[in-house]
Amino acid sequence: MPILISSRVMSSPTVLRLAVAALFGFHARAELQAEVDIPSSVVVADLANTTSPVEQPQQQQQQHQQKQEAQSLVASSPFWCQFVPDAFKSTACGGQGPSSTPPPSSAMPSPAQCQQMSAEQQAKSAACTYSEKEAVQFAALSAAAYCNPEGWTCGEACSAVPGMTSVKRIDNDELDAHAYVGRLGEACVVAFRGTDSVNGWGQNLASVFLTELPGCSHQGETCRVGAGFLQNYQAIAEAVRAQLSAIGCVKSTPMFVTGHSLGGALATLAMFDLERLGYNLAKAYTFGQ
């Protein structure tokens, strides 16, 4: 089928990334359809081995009906459904939607149980370290990354977190990698912006391919991360550290890290990198990562 390409000029790397993403999508859909397109010969062979001749016609008919229903679901579901894990599929994708069954009480300690834990145990439990008030504050810090936060007069996002000073921006427009640093009380803040340009979407697509994360291994295996995410972080990492130093943030200073979307991925890489370099990571919240 013909493919319409916009007349807007895009760089070769961007076109290549879009083409690769399309290829992956078509291939995934073909595999999904192949999974439900069960040859009748296979069905007959399986039934012959497990059922009596009298039962075969009825079970073959039932199998054929199930096959038709699965094929119909594939054809009628939105294209993006094939990329959603079964446990998270909405009713639009043929799933059951969000479960109304609450998680087991043992999976989430209560505030009283958290108080009885040691500091080390609390640090390992998201339920014990999470604060809704802090999350709202960090959401505002993430939102501020989408505007010019210098001077901390960026509107509602800046107004929601009073007291920010010494704000400095770090930008790489070529890769759509953006961040800012600043001081909030006794702590220092590093916030990363999410995708807001065609270049950024190109980096997102490039992250389909995994690459080694320097300095990281787990159980003898090298850690791997999205190539585009790592390229974006490495493009501004040195400048981020330099700006932290410029505003008086030393390694022992409590460090707050946050980001939204692509910025959330960069924030995660920053947490690993800064902690590895000896910085004092105190709090971190990411959104829509």
C-alpha angles and dihedrals in degrees: 000000000000117000119213113219120196116249089233110113114244129183119259094248090054093049090048092051092049091048092050091049091051091049091052091049095051091045092051091050092049090052092049092052091046090056092061097036095087113179112241091230090062091049092050092048093050093047092048089059097047109031140047121255090254093055096045100083094050094047092044089054091049091048091049091051092050089049091052092048091051092049090048090051092052091049096047100040121093113266093245092060091083090067095052117093113244092244091059101040115126124219088266088066095044094264129128095250125230114344117245091203110107117231118260111280090234090062094065120041117221122239089258091053091048090056090056092054125091118252089255092053092047091052090058094053120077089199090060097045100038118102121184090206091054091045091056090049093049090047088059090048089053092048091052089063089071093065135039103287096181108118087019093249098122096127129247096358092055093042090056091063109043120187101047112144140171093030115182128182128222116196139179106175094180092066097024091242113152136164142152135209130205146149124265111183108303092341135079123227130214115186128178127207122230129230114308106152144044089259090058092052088051089056090048090054091046087059089071082085116069125219135184118277106224114239096012129111136150126199090344094310124113115242116244128202138176109291093222093049092051093047091052094049095046090050092064105019096097092047091049091055091045092053091047089055091046092059094046100262108147126184093266093054113106106258126211116197127188144152144159129235108328085006089058090056091049090047090055091052089046091054091054093045098045094045090049089053092052103260119151104247106196107165138001135179125175128189133207091353 
